[in-house]
């Protein structure tokens, strides 16, 4: 049988993290509610275990050695993993966390949050937004909302709404276009670097090649729609995302019908999401939102 390998104590690793953070044995001891000599012994235990010096000590300074930096990085990683494990095993102590694109959070979820908390007063949501075009799941979120080019057949993915593209502009835009040909006189506002929304909409509406238009690029729906509301040009966006601004009179659809692209926005659950006590309630609410009629 292999010899059992001894590992350093968590208390000693915690002492290392605090001494490195504070830059002082005395201050670290106060933080840990220990004596300075006790903290010194724990650091000595680590140095004895790894058979290296962890700190260079002088009368005026205290700094980590190269080996100390490596041990510190491992210690921090261990405590991060322990915190993540504790959160997964005791989820009732934290909110249900959802990652999504910032434009979706502002344009779709935020207008609905009041209704959510009225119907689910005991549940707290933690919304994490990203500005990247692709929303990665992340290890610290129970769910994430993504754009899919077609509906998913996976049971853990709930389609929230289908993408329907429409042109929008300010109601005060001078001589606003009434046909696709008149778009040539206005800047096209783009919500992403690939300009895919305008490419699809123009192709479906017999528009000119993209290079024949003037362009103002953005990387967020939110920015493109705000620019449209300020009269900078015409944006193409999802009808559901623009619905509240249209209802409030900030934006109008100058012409055309919504174009269904086949894409959808979907709520996807992480494998560990069902361990959170609020998972069923959150999923039920999102399912109800998905069943609501389209805003047009």
KEDO-179906 format. One record per residue: x, y, z of N, C-alpha, C, O, CB in turn; residue number from 0. Coordinates in steps of 0.1 Angstrom, whole numbers. Each point is the difference from the previous one (the first is absolute). Last residue first. Glycine has a CB too. Layout:
! KEDO-179906
PT    n.xx    n.yy    n.zz   ca.xx   ca.yy   ca.zz    c.xx    c.yy    c.zz    o.xx    o.yy    o.zz   cb.xx   cb.yy   cb.zz    nr
PT       X       Y       Z       X       Y       Z       X       Y       Z       X       Y       Z       X       Y       Z   NUM
...
This chain:
! KEDO-179906
PT    n.xx    n.yy    n.zz   ca.xx   ca.yy   ca.zz    c.xx    c.yy    c.zz    o.xx    o.yy    o.zz   cb.xx   cb.yy   cb.zz    nr
PT    -463     422    -302      -4       6     -13     -12      -7      -6      -5       4     -10      28       5       6   295
PT       7     -23      43      -4      14       2      -4       7     -13       3      12      -1      12     -11      21   294
PT     -21     -55      -7      10       9      -5      -5      14       1     -12       3      -1      21     -21     -14   293
PT     -29     -17      50       0       3     -14      11      10      -4       4       8       8     -29     -12      -8   292
PT      31     -31      41      -7      13      -2       1       2     -15       9      -3      -7      -3      12      29   291
PT      16     -45       0     -13      -3      -6      -8      13      -3     -10      -1      -6      10     -21      19   290
PT      44      21       8       1      -5     -14     -13      -2      -7      -1       0     -12      22     -11      19   289
PT     -19      24      39       4      11      -9       1      -5     -15      -3       8      -9      15       3      28   288
PT     -20     -43      15     -12       9      -2       3      11      -9      -8       4      -9       0     -10      31   287
PT      44     -21     -10      -9      -8      -9     -13       9      -3      -5       0     -11      14     -22      20   286
PT      22      38      22       5       2     -13      -9      -8     -10      -1       5     -11      24      -2      20   285
PT     -33      -9      36      -3      14      -4       5       3     -14      -7       6      -8       9       1      32   284
PT       7     -50      -5     -14       2      -2      -3      14      -5      -8       2      -9       3     -19      27   283
PT      49       7      -5      -4      -6     -13     -14       2      -3      -4       2     -11      22     -19      14   282
PT      -4      31      39       6       9     -10      -4      -6     -14      -4       8      -9      23      -1      24   281
PT     -31     -33      22      -8      13       0       5       9     -11      -8       6      -8       4      -8      32   280
PT      28     -38     -16     -13      -3      -5      -8      13      -2      -7       1     -10       8     -24      21   279
PT      42      27      10       0      -4     -14     -13      -2      -6      -4       5     -11      26     -15      15   278
PT      -7      21      42      -8       9      -7      -1      -4     -15      -7       7      -8      13      11      24   277
PT      22     -42      17     -14       0       4     -10       8      -9     -12      -3      -1      20      -1      24   276
PT      38     -19     -40      -4      13       6     -14      -1       3      -8      -3      -8      26      16      -4   275
PT       3     -48     -11       3      -1      14      -4      13       7       0       0      13      19     -16     -18   274
PT     -22      10     -43     -11      -5       8       2      -2      15      -9      -2       7       3     -10     -28   273
PT      41      29     -11     -11       9       3     -11      -6       9      -5       7       9      11       5     -30   272
PT      36     -32       0      -2       1      15     -11       9       4      -3       1      12      27      -5      -9   271
PT     -11      -2     -49      -3     -13       5      -3       0      15      -8      -9       5      22      -1     -22   270
PT     -25      54     -11      12      -8       2      -4     -13       7     -11      -2       5      24      23      -3   269
PT     -46       7     -35       3      -3      13      14      -8       1       2      -8      -9     -27       8      15   268
PT       0      38     -42       6     -14       1       5      -2      15       6       9       6       1      -8     -30   267
PT     -41      32     -10       5      -2      13       5     -14       2      -7     -10      -2      -9      28      11   266
PT      10      12     -57      -4     -11       9       7       1      14      12       4       1     -15     -18     -22   265
PT     -11      39     -31       7       2      13      -5     -10      10     -12      -2       2      14      27      -7   264
PT       0     -29     -52      -8       1      13      10       5      11      12      -2      -1     -29     -16      -6   263
PT      12      13     -53       7       0      13      -9       3      12     -11       5      -1      31       3     -12   262
PT     -35      -7     -33       2     -14       5       8      -1      13       0     -10       6      -2       3     -30   261
PT     -14      48       0      13      -6      -5       1     -14       3       9      -7      -6       1      29       9   260
PT     -50      16     -12       3     -11       9      13      -7      -6       0      -4     -12     -24       1      19   259
PT       4      55     -12       6     -11      -7       4     -11      10       9       2       8      -1      14     -26   258
PT     -47      27      17      11      -7       7       5     -12      -8      -8      -8      -6      -3      15      27   257
PT      -8      34     -49      -6     -10       9      12      -7       7      11      -1      -5     -32      -2      -9   256
PT      16      55     -11       4     -14       0      -6      -8      11      -6       5      10      27       2     -20   255
PT      -9      47      14      -7      -8     -10       4     -15       2      10      -3       7     -11      23     -23   254
PT      12      14      49      -4       9     -12      -7      -7     -11      -9       5      -6      29       8      12   253
PT     -17     -20      48       3      -8     -11      -4       8     -13     -12       1      -2       9     -23      16   252
PT      18      44      35     -11      -4      -8       5     -10     -11      12       1      -3     -24      21       7   251
PT      26       1      49       3      -6     -13     -12      -3      -8     -11      -2       6      32      -7       4   250
PT     -25      29      32      14       4      -2       5      -4     -14       9       6      -6      -5      -7      31   249
PT     -48      -6      -1       1      10     -10      14       5      -3       2      10      -7     -24      -4      13   248
PT       3     -43      23       2      13       7       2      12     -11       1      11       4       9     -23      16   247
PT     -15     -33     -35     -12       3       8       1      14       7     -10       7       1       7     -32       3   246
PT      40       8     -27     -10       3      -9     -13       4       7      -6      10      -4      16     -26     -13   245
PT      26       1      43       3      13      -6     -10       5     -10      -4      11      -1      28     -16       5   244
PT     -28     -39      14      -3      10      10       3      14      -5      -8       9       3      14     -26      15   243
PT       3     -20     -47     -14       2       3      -3      11      10      -8       8      -2       5     -32      -3   242
PT      46       3     -14      -4      14      -3     -14       4       5      -4      11       0      19     -12     -20   241
PT       3     -43      23      10       8       7      -4      15      -1       2       8       9      16     -25     -12   240
PT     -43     -16     -21      -2      -2      14       9      10       8      -5       6      10      -2     -30     -13   239
PT      13      21     -44     -13       7       4      -2      -1      15      -5      10       6      -4     -15     -29   238
PT      58       4       2     -11      -9       2     -12       8       5       1       9       9      16     -28      -3   237
PT      16      45     -38       1      -7      13     -11     -10       1      -9      -1      -8      20      21      19   236
PT      16      21     -43      -8     -13      -1       2      -7      13      12      -3       4     -10       2     -30   235
PT       2      56      13       6     -12       5      -9     -12      -3     -12       2      -2      23      11      21   234
PT       1      41     -37     -10     -11       1       7     -12       5      10      -4      -6     -25      14     -13   233
PT      30      43      28      -2      -9     -11     -11     -10       3      -9       2       8      33       1     -15   232
PT     -11      33      36      12      -1      -7      -1      -9     -12       9       0      -9       3       3      30   231
PT     -44      13      16      -1       5     -13      13      -1      -9       2       6     -10     -18       9      19   230
PT       3     -30      38       6      14      -1       1       5     -14       5      11      -3       8     -16      23   229
PT     -29     -39     -10      -9       9       7       5      14      -1      -8      10       1       1     -29      14   228
PT      35     -15     -32     -12       2      -9      -9      10       7      -6       8      -7       8     -31      -2   227
PT      35      11      33       4       8     -11     -12       3      -9      -1      11      -5      25     -20       7   226
PT     -30     -21      33       1      13       5       4      10     -11      -5      11      -1      11     -21      24   225
PT      -7     -35     -34     -13       5       2       0      14       6      -9       8      -4       1     -32       7   224
PT      49       1      -9      -6       3     -13     -14       6       1      -4       9      -7      17     -28      -3   223
PT      10       5      49       6      12      -6      -7       4     -13      -2      11      -3      24     -17      15   222
PT     -36     -34      10      -3      12       8       5      12      -6      -7      11       0       7     -25      20   221
PT      11     -28     -39     -13       5      -3      -3      13       7      -6       9      -6      -2     -33       2   220
PT      59      13      -4     -11      -3       9     -13       4      -6      -1      11      -6      16      -9      26   219
PT      29       7     -38       1     -14       4     -11      -5       9       1     -11       6      24      13      -8   218
PT     -20      36     -41       1      -1      14       2     -15       3      -1      -9      -8     -14      30      12   217
PT      19      16     -50       0     -13       7       0       1      15       7       9       5       5     -18     -25   216
PT     -29      36     -26       5       3      13       0     -13       8     -11      -4       4       3      29      -5   215
PT       5     -11     -56      -1      -8      12       6       6      12       9       8       0      -7     -27     -15   214
PT     -24      24     -40       9       6      10      -2      -8      13     -11      -5       2      10      28     -13   213
PT      -6     -46     -39      -6       9      11      10       6       8      12      -4       0     -32     -11       0   212
PT      28     -17     -36      -6      12      -6      -6      10      10      -5      11      -3       0     -25     -17   211
PT      25     -31      29      10      11      -2      -6      12      -6       7      10      -1      10     -28      -2   210
PT     -44     -22      11       3       7      12      10      12      -3      -1      10       7      -3     -31       6   209
PT     -30       5     -52      12      -6       7       4       9      12      -1      12      -1       9     -23     -20   208
PT     -58      17       9      12       1      -7      11      -7       7      -1      -4      12      -6      26     -22   207
PT     -44     -38      17       8      12       2      12       0      -9       3     -10      -6     -11      12      29   206
PT     -33     -33     -15       5       5     -13       7      13       1      -1       9      -8     -18     -20      -2   205
PT       2     -17      47      -8      11      -4       5       7     -13      -3      11      -3      -3      -7      27   204
PT      28     -41       0     -15      -4       0      -9      11      -6     -11      -3      -4      16     -12      24   203
PT      42      23     -14      -2     -11     -10     -14      -4      -1      -5      -3     -11      28      -5      17   202
PT     -12      41      26       1       5     -14      -2     -11     -10      -6       2     -10      22      16      18   201
PT     -14     -31      38     -12       8      -3       0       5     -14     -10       0      -7       9       6      31   200
PT      39     -30      -9     -12      -9      -1     -12       9      -4      -8      -5      -9      18     -11      26   199
PT      29      40      -8       2      -9     -12     -12      -9      -2      -5      -1     -11      30       1      15   198
PT     -23      27      35      -3       8     -12       1      -9     -13      -8       1      -9      15      20      21   197
PT       5     -41      29     -14       3       0      -4       8     -13     -10      -3      -6      11       4      32   196
PT      45     -13     -18      -8     -11      -5     -15       4       0      -7      -4      -9      24     -12      18   195
PT      28      38       3     -10       7      -8     -11     -10      -5      -7       3     -10      24      14       3   194
PT      25     -22      36      -2      -8     -13     -11       6      -9      -2      -4     -11      10     -16      24   193
PT       4      39      31      11       2     -10      -3      -8     -13       5       5     -10      11      -2      29   192
PT     -57      14      11      11      -9       2      10       2     -11      -3       6     -11     -12     -23      22   191
PT     -25      43      -8       0      -5      14      12      -9       3       3      -4      11     -28       7     -10   190
PT      15      40     -38       2     -15       1       2      -3      15       6       7       8       4      -8     -30   189
PT     -33      40     -14       6      -2      14       1     -15       2     -10      -7       0       0      29       9   188
PT       7      11     -55      -5     -12       6       8      -2      13      12      -1       1     -18     -10     -23   187
PT      -6      58      -5      10      -9       5      -7     -13       6     -10       2       7      26      18      -2   186
PT     -38       9     -46       2       0      14      11     -10       4       3      -9      -7     -27      15      10   185
PT       4       1     -48       3      13       5       3       1      15       1      11       5     -16      -3     -23   184
PT       3     -48      -6      13       4      -5       3      14       5      12       4       0     -15     -18     -20   183
PT     -39      -8      28      10      -2      10      14       5      -5       9       2       9     -22     -22      -1   182
PT     -27      18     -35       3      13       7      10      -2      11       5      10       5     -28      -2     -11   181
PT       6     -46     -19       9       9      -8       4      13       7      11       4      -3     -22     -14     -18   180
PT     -21     -20      41      14      -5       1      10       8      -8      11       2       3     -20     -25       1   179
PT     -35      48      14       3     -12      -8      14      -4       1       9       7       6     -26       0     -22   178
PT       1      30      39     -13      -7      -1       1     -13      -9      -9      -8       0      -3      30       3   177
PT      46      15      29      -2      -8     -11     -14      -8       0      -4      -4      11      29       1     -13   176
PT     -16      52      25       2     -14       3      -3      -8     -12     -10       2      -7       5       2      31   175
PT      10      46     -15      -2      -7     -13       3     -15       2       7      -6      -8      -1      27      -5   174
PT       9       1      55      -4       8     -11      -1      -9     -13      10      -7      -4       0      28      15   173
PT     -16     -37      41      10       0     -11      -6       7     -12     -10      -4      -6      20     -18      15   172
PT     -31      13      35       3      14      -5      10       0     -11       5      11      -4     -10      -3      27   171
PT     -10     -48       0     -12       6      -6       3      14      -6      -8       5      -8      -6     -19      24   170
PT      53     -23     -13      -6      10       8     -13       5      -7       0       1     -12      22       6      22   169
PT      -7     -56     -22       7      13       0      -8       9       9     -10      -3       5      18       0     -29   168
PT      -2     -53       4      -6      10       9       8      13      -1      12       0      -3     -19     -18      19   167
PT      -4     -35     -41       8      13       0      -7       9       9     -12       1       1      20      -4     -25   166
PT      -9     -51      30      -7      11      -5       9      12      -1       9       1       9     -31     -10       0   165
PT      20     -50       1       8      13      -2      -9      10      -7      -8      -2      -9      29     -11       7   164
PT     -25     -32      36      -7       7     -11       6      13      -3      -2       9       9     -20     -22      -4   163
PT      30     -37      25       5      13      -5      -8       5     -12      -3      -8      -9      26       1      17   162
PT     -42     -23      34       6      -1     -13       5      14      -4      -6      10       3      -9     -30      -9   161
PT      10       2      58      -7       6     -11       8      -2     -12      12      -1       0     -23      18      15   160
PT      18     -43      25      -7      11       5      -8       8     -10     -12       3       2      30      -1      15   159
PT       2     -55     -10      -1      11      -9      -9      11       6     -12      -3       4      15     -13     -24   158
PT      27     -22      46     -14       5      -2       1      12     -10       6      10       3     -13     -18      20   157
PT      40     -36      -6      -1      12      -7     -15       4      -3      -7      -7      -7      30       3      -3   156
PT      -7     -38      29       4      11      10       0      13      -7       3      10       7      11     -26       5   155
PT     -25     -25     -36     -10       3      10       4      12      10      -9       6       6       2     -30      -8   154
PT      22      19     -51       5      -5      13     -11       4      11      -4      12       0      29      -9      -7   153
PT     -25       8     -41      -8     -11       4       4      -6      14      -6      -9       5       3       3     -29   152
PT       6      58       0       7     -12       5     -10     -11       3     -11       3       5      30      12       4   151
PT     -22      27     -47      -4      -5      13       7     -13       4       3      -8      -9     -25      18       5   150
PT      47      24     -28     -12      -8      -2      -4      -5      14       9      -2       9      -4      -5     -33   149
PT      31      36      20      -4       2     -14     -13      -8      -3      -6       2     -10      30       1       4   148
PT     -11      18      55       2     -12      -8      -5       2     -14     -11       6      -2       9     -20      23   147
PT      17      44      26      -7       0     -13       5     -13      -7      11      -3      -1     -12      29       0   146
PT      -3     -20      56       8       1     -12      -8       1     -12     -12      -3       0      29     -11      11   145
PT     -14      14      47      -9       3     -11       8       2     -12       9       9       0     -27       0      15   144
PT      25     -37      35       5      11      -9     -10       0     -12      -6      -9      -4      30       6      11   143
PT     -17     -19      48      -6       0     -13       6      12      -8       7       9       5     -28     -19       4   142
PT      37      -1      35      -9     -12      -2      -5       0     -14      -4     -11      -5      -2      12      29   141
PT      55      19      -9     -14       4      -2      -9     -13      -3       5      -9      -6       3      31      -4   140
PT      42     -18      17      -7       5      12     -14       5      -3      -6       7       8      28       0       0   139
PT      10     -25     -41      -1     -10      11      -8       5      12      -4      -8       8      25      -2     -16   138
PT     -25      24     -47       6       4      13      -3     -10      11     -11      -6       1       9      29      -8   137
PT     -12     -17     -44      -8      -3      12       6       5      13      -7       6       8       0     -26     -20   136
PT      13      47     -35       5     -13       5      -7      -3      14      -3       9       7      26      -5     -19   135
PT     -36      27     -33      -1      -1      15       5     -14       4      -7     -10      -2     -12      27       3   134
PT      29      16     -45      -3     -13       4       0       0      15      10       4       7       0     -15     -28   133
PT      -1      51       1     -11      -4      -8      -4     -14       4     -12      -4      -2      20      18     -17   132
PT      12      20      55       5      -8     -11     -12      -5      -8     -11      -2       5      32      -4       8   131
PT     -23      31      29      -1       8     -13       5      -7     -12      -1       5     -11       3      15      25   130
PT     -26     -34      37      12      -1      -8      -2       8     -13     -12       1      -5      19     -23      14   129
PT     -30      15      45      -1       3     -14      14       0      -7      10       3       7     -30      11      -2   128
PT     -11     -34      40      14       3      -5      -1       2     -15      -4      -8      -7      15      -6      26   127
PT     -47      12      26       2       1     -15      14       4      -3       5      11       4     -29      -6      -7   126
PT      -6     -29      44      13       7      -2       2       0     -15       3     -10      -6       7       4      29   125
PT     -56      -1      10       8      -3     -12      12       9       1       0      11       4     -21     -17     -18   124
PT     -16     -15      52       9      11      -4       8      -5     -13       5     -11       0      -3      20      24   123
PT     -51     -23       5      11      -3      -8       8      12      -4      -6      11      -3      -7     -31      -6   122
PT     -29      19      34      10      -7       8      13      -3      -8       9      -5       6     -28      -4       8   121
PT     -21      30     -33       7       9      10      11      -7       8       8       7       5     -30       6      -4   120
PT      -6     -20     -47      10      -8       7       7       8      11      12       2      -1      -9     -16     -20   119
PT     -38      34      -5      -4     -14      -1       9     -10       8      -4     -10       4      -7      15     -26   118
PT      22      41      18     -14       0       6      -5     -14       1      -7      -4       9       2      26     -19   117
PT      46     -14     -11       1       1      15     -13       1       6      -2      -4      12      24      15     -15   116
PT     -20     -13     -44       6     -12       5       0       1      15      -4     -10       7      18       8     -27   115
PT     -29      39      -4     -10     -10       0       6     -13       6      -7      -7       7      -4      17     -27   114
PT      40      26      14     -10       3      10     -10     -10       2      -4      -4      11       7      28     -16   113
PT      29     -28     -30       5      -4      13     -10       4      12      -1      -8       9      24      11     -18   112
PT     -24       5     -41      -8     -11       5       4      -3      15      -8      -8       6       5      -1     -29   111
PT      26      41      -6     -14       4       1      -9     -10       6     -12       3       4      16      10     -24   110
PT      42     -24      15      -2      10       9     -14       5       0      -6       2      11      29       5     -14   109
PT      -8     -41     -29      -2      -4      14      -4      11       9      -9      -1       8      25     -17     -12   108
PT      -7      28     -43     -10     -11       2      -3      -3      14     -12       0       4      19     -10     -25   107
PT      25      44       6     -12       2      -9     -11     -11       3     -12       3      -3      27       7     -14   106
PT      27      -8      42      -6      13       0     -13       1      -7     -10       5       5      33       5      -4   105
PT       3     -51      -1      -4       4      13      -7      13       1     -11       1       7      31     -14       1   104
PT      -3       0     -49     -11      -9       3      -5       3      15     -12       1       2      20     -19     -18   103
PT      31      39       0     -11       5      -7     -13      -7       4     -11       5       1      26       2     -20   102
PT      27     -22      36      -5      12       6     -12       5      -6      -9       5       6      32       0       1   101
PT     -13     -57      -8       5      11      -7      -6      13       7     -12       0       3      16     -13     -25   100
PT       0     -29      54      -7       3     -13       7      12      -6       8       7       6     -30     -16       2    99
PT      19     -29      38       8       8      -9      -7       3     -13      -7      -9      -5      28      -1      15    98
PT     -36      -3      44      -3      -2     -15      10       9      -7       1      12       3     -25     -18       1    97
PT      12     -17      49       8       9      -9      -2      -4     -14       0     -11      -4      17      13      22    96
PT     -41      -3      33       0      -8     -12       7       8     -11      -5      11      -3     -16     -24       9    95
PT      32      22      47     -10       1     -10       2      -9     -12      10      -7      -1     -12      31       8    94
PT      18     -37      44       4       9     -10     -12       1     -11      -8      -9       0      33       4       4    93
PT     -24     -25      35       7      12       5       3      11     -10       4      11       3       5     -26      14    92
PT     -27     -30     -25     -11       9       6       6      13       5      -7       9       3      -6     -30       2    91
PT      39     -16     -25      -4      11      -8     -11       9       6      -2      11      -5       7     -26     -14    90
PT      32     -22      31      -9       7       9      -6      12      -8       3      11       5      10     -18      16    89
PT      17     -23     -43      -6      -9      10     -10       7       9      -9      -7       6      29      -7      -7    88
PT       4      39     -31      -7     -10      -7      -8     -10       9     -11      -4      -3      27       6     -16    87
PT      14      31      37     -12       6      -6      -9     -10      -8     -12       2       1      26      19      -3    86
PT      27     -36      20      -9       3      11     -13       7      -5     -11      -3       4      30       5      11    85
PT      17     -11     -45      -7     -12       4     -10       2      11     -11      -5       0      32      -7      -5    84
PT       5      48     -10      -9      -4     -10      -8     -13       4     -12      -1      -2      28      12     -15    83
PT      18       5      46     -11       9       0     -11      -4     -11     -12       0       3      27      18       6    82
PT      25     -42      -8      -8      -3      12     -12       9       1     -11      -5       3      32      -3       8    81
PT      11      16     -45      -8     -12      -3      -8      -4      12     -12      -5      -2      30      -3     -13    80
PT      10      45      20     -10       3      -9      -8     -12      -4     -13       1       0      27      16      -9    79
PT      23     -23      37     -11       6       7     -11       5      -9     -12       0       3      28       8      14    78
PT      22     -28     -36      -7     -10       9     -11       7       7     -11      -6       0      32      -7       3    77
PT       7      39     -29      -8      -8      -9      -8     -10       9     -12      -2      -3      28       4     -16    76
PT      16      25      40     -12       8      -4      -9      -8      -8     -13       1       1      27      20      -1    75
PT      26     -41      12      -9       2      12     -12       8      -4     -11      -4       4      31       3      11    74
PT      13      -5     -48      -7     -13       3     -10       2      12     -11      -6      -1      31      -7      -8    73
PT       9      49      -1     -10      -2     -11      -8     -13       2     -12       0      -3      27      12     -13    72
PT      20      -4      46     -11      10       2     -11      -2     -10     -11       0       3      27      16       7    71
PT      25     -40     -15      -9      -6      11     -12       9       2     -11      -5       3      32      -6       8    70
PT      10      27     -41      -6     -12      -6      -9      -6      11     -11      -4      -3      30       0     -12    69
PT       7      41      28     -10       4     -10      -8     -12      -5     -12       1      -2      26      19      -5    68
PT      24     -28      34     -11       5       7     -12       4      -8     -12      -2       3      28       9      14    67
PT      25     -19     -37      -7     -12       5     -12       4       8     -11      -6      -1      32      -7       1    66
PT       7      48     -13      -7      -6     -12      -8     -12       3     -11      -3      -5      30      12      -9    65
PT     -14      23      54      10      -5      -9      -8      -5     -12     -12       0      -1      28      -7      20    64
PT     -35      47      13       0     -14      -4      12      -4      -9       5       8      -8     -30      -7      10    63
PT      26      40      36      -5      -3     -14       1     -15      -2       8      -7       6      -1      30     -14    62
PT      -1      21      45      -4     -14       0      -5      -3     -14     -10       5      -4       5      -6      29    61
PT      36      42       4      -9      -5     -10      -2     -15       2       7      -7       6       0      25     -22    60
PT      22      10      44      -9      10      -6     -10      -6      -9     -10       7      -3      28       9       5    59
PT      17     -41      20      -5       8      11     -10      10      -5      -8       5       8      30      -7       3    58
PT     -19     -43     -38      10       9       4      -6       9      12     -11      -2       3      22       2     -27    57
PT     -21     -49      -6      -3       9      11      12       9       3      11      -5       1     -27     -12       9    56
PT      -9     -17     -49      13       6       3      -3      11      10      -7      10      -3      16     -15     -20    55
PT     -39     -42      13       2      15       1      14       3       1       9      -7       6     -31       9       5    54
PT      10     -47     -16     -12       6      -7       1      15       0      -6       7      -8      -8     -26      15    53
PT      49     -26      -7      -3      13       7     -12       6      -8       1       1     -12      23       2      21    52
PT     -16     -57      -8       4      13      -7      -3      11       9      -9      -1       9       6      -9     -32    51
PT     -12     -37      28      15       0       0       6      12      -8      10      -1      -7     -10     -24      10    50
PT     -47      10       8       4       1     -14      15       1      -1       6      -1     -11     -27      13       6    49
PT       2     -17      49      -7     -10      -9       6       1     -14       3     -11      -6     -24      13      20    48
PT      36      29      18       5     -13       3      -6     -11     -10       7      -9      -4      -3      16      28    47
PT     -20      37     -26      13       0      -5       7     -14       2       8      -5      -8      -6      30      12    46
PT     -45     -18      14       0       0     -14      13      -1      -6       3      -8      -9     -24      21       9    45
PT      19      -7      46      -5     -13      -4      -1      -2     -15       4     -11      -5     -17      10      27    44
PT      23      43      -5      12      -9       2      -4     -14      -4       8      -7      -6       2      22      24    43
PT     -44      17     -16       8       2     -12      13      -9       1       4      -5     -11     -12      29       9    42
PT     -20     -25      39      -7      -5     -11       8       2     -13       0      -9      -9     -22      13      20    41
PT      38      15      28       2     -15       1      -7      -6     -12       5     -10      -6      -4      11      31    40
PT      -6      46     -19      14      -4      -4       2     -15       0       6      -5     -10       2      27      19    39
PT     -49      -6       7       1       2     -14      14      -4      -5       1      -6     -11     -19      25      12    38
PT      12     -18      45      -8     -11      -6       1       0     -15       1     -10      -7     -16      10      27    37
PT      34      35       4       9     -12       1      -8     -12      -6       7      -8      -6       5      17      27    36
PT     -34      33     -16      10       0     -11       8     -12       0       4      -5     -11      -3      30      13    35
PT     -50     -30      16      12       7       4      10       0     -12      -1      -8      -9      -3       2      34    34
PT     -49       5     -34      10      -9       5      12       9       5       0      12      -2      -7     -31     -14    33
PT     -35      30     -11      -2      -2      14       9     -10       6      -4      -8       9     -20      14     -12    32
PT      23      12     -43      -4     -14       3      -3      -3      15      -3     -11       3      18       5     -22    31
PT      -2      50       4     -11      -4      -9      -5     -14       3     -12      -3       0      21      18     -17    30
PT      30       1      39     -12       7       5     -12      -4      -8     -11      -2       5      25      21       3    29
PT      27     -36     -22      -4      -6      13     -12       6       5      -9      -6       5      33       1       0    28
PT      -4      25     -43      -7     -13      -3      -5      -7      12     -11      -6       0      26       4     -20    27
PT      11      41      26     -13       3      -5      -8     -13      -4     -12      -1       3      21      23     -11    26
PT      36     -27      22      -8       5      11     -15       3      -4      -9      -4       6      30      14       3    25
PT      12     -25     -40      -4     -11       9      -9       6      10     -10      -7       4      31      -6      -8    24
PT     -16      35     -45       4       1      14      -5     -12       8     -12      -3      -2      13      28       0    23
PT     -14     -13     -44      14       4       0       6       2      14      10       6       2     -14       5     -23    22
PT     -42     -24       3       3      11      10      14       5      -1       3      12       3     -20     -21      12    21
PT       3     -28     -42      -9      11      -3       3      12       9       0      11      -5     -18     -27      -1    20
PT      42     -24      12       4       6     -13      -9      12      -3       4      10      -6       3     -33      -2    19
PT     -16      -1      47      13       7       1       4       6     -13       5      12       0       2     -28      18    18
PT     -46     -10     -18      -2      12       8      13       8       1       0      12      -1     -19     -23      13    17
PT      19     -32     -33      -8      10      -8      -1      13       7       2      10      -6     -15     -29      -4    16
PT      34     -16      33       8       4     -11      -7      11      -8       6      10      -3       6     -33       2    15
PT     -36       1      35      10       9       6       9       6     -11       3      12       0      -4     -25      22    14
PT     -29     -21     -34      -7      13       2       9      10       6      -1      12      -3     -20     -25       6    13
PT      38     -30      -8      -1       6     -13      -8      14       1       3       9      -7      -3     -32      -4    12
PT       5      -3      50      13       5      -4      -1       7     -14       6      11      -2       5     -29      15    11
PT     -49      -4       3       3      12       8      13       6      -3       1      13      -1     -14     -23      19    10
PT       0     -30     -39      -7      11      -5       2      13       8       1      11      -6     -18     -26      -3     9
PT      54     -25       7     -13       4       6      -6      12      -7       7       9      -5       1     -19      27     8
PT      25     -26     -47       1      11       9     -14       4       5     -10      -2      -7      30      11      -4     7
PT      -9     -60      -3      -2      13      -7       1      11      11      -3      -2      12     -12      -9     -30     6
PT      33     -44      10      -5      11       9      -1      13      -8       8       3      -8       2     -14      28     5
PT     -12     -42     -37       7      13      -1      -6      10       9     -12       3      -1      19      -8     -22     4
PT      -4     -51      23      -9      11       1       8      13       0       9       2       8     -26     -16       4     3
PT      34     -31     -36       1       7      13      -9      12      -1       0       8     -10      24     -16      13     2
PT     -34     -37     -31       7      13      -1       0       7      14     -10      -1       7       5       3     -31     1
PT       1     -56      19      -8      12       0       9      12       0      10       1       7     -29     -13       5     0
